[in-house]
Amino acid sequence: MEIEKEVKKMTLGHEFGAGAACLKCKDKCEGFELHFWRKICRNCKCGLAEHNVQMNTEENKKVGKLFEDTKYTGLIAKLKTDGVPVYRGNAVTITLGGPATAQISVTYEWAPPVANKYVAVRYIELLPPEKRPVAGTEGAAYRRQQMARQLPEHDQDPAKCHELSPAEVKKMQQFVRKYKDEALGVGDVRLPEEMVLLKAAETGQGEPGGAGGAKASCRRCNQPMRVGDPAVYAERAGYDKLWHPACFVCCTCDELLVDMIYFWKRGKLYCGRHYGDSEKPRCAGCDELIFSNEYTQAEGHNWHLKHFCCFDCDLVLAGETYVMEQDKPVCTACYMNNYAVKCSGCGQAVEPEAQRVSYGEHHWHAAPQCFKCSGCAKVLMGQRFMAVQGRLFCSVECKKKA
């Protein structure tokens, strides 16, 4: 019964962000219009992240659902209206300075949830400048982009997927439960020196330094930790391992793990997207993980059977001739209308399978009726020629006569 309810409530939220301007295409895009299942704009083919849409509320709901029914429920709150779990994040404004110095207030869209504000600030200072989540900067924009990229809502919520069968919904729910129980975690920012003292107090032995201490090395770069600098720990990895703040990254994409949300698998840190990729094939058409037993592989990618379609018109390409254009499959008709080069001889589009001759920005059918001298009509296949503004000549004399 629960699975049937999940299937019935599926939606891609086509009203959300409708009409928003594209930050990449500018006036070329008429405004965001969500494709039915590709999760891109119908008008310009860019994603939602490239459009001027305020995603804070939606992103917080997404992460809230990710943490629901886990040990990280302390990071979420329930909306009073509908009980939806919402990620509270940790946006803070920190004022630094004292009586003898000017006070400076800085607002961070996110900072590690630690009691000592100086540890939080030092953690952010140790990140690359362009990735520090200071409100109104490129670092804040980077964080929002990575939130969308690393934690796809369609990797955890069947309601955000396109036409899953009841069997696929069940498999996805089992997959989500499994990674919540076995892989999902949130980094823990601490001073290594304090960790050593804590470990010594727990065991009744030990000296400063050693595993997890100030003399320990970063798990990623193998460089030692500096005394006084915070490190990131991952509970699933064990507190004998630690990372520099800038080294706490996904092992696949090398991007900072957004808000330190990680997935631990076989001794490696993953972001949500690439953890999913390591477990299931991902459809290159809709960007969703594939939970069906049958799917197709083409052009080095995986596809739902129903999603191996022309990128322009959505014609299903099974058994059809297609052309790869900018790493996207397009049918022959769309290729001829939208991508094919024009023959400078006959003025017609050059078919994808046709032989052609190219010179600079000009192209010709490799045929006698097209690739010939504009002066005397001599066929130039395999001959010396000169090209002037798209016109071919066999000799200087023919060019002078033109």
Order of alpha helices (4+ residues) and beta strands (2+ residues): alpha-alpha-beta-beta-beta-beta-alpha-alpha-alpha-beta-beta-alpha-beta-beta-beta-alpha-beta-beta-beta-beta-alpha-beta-beta-beta-beta-alpha
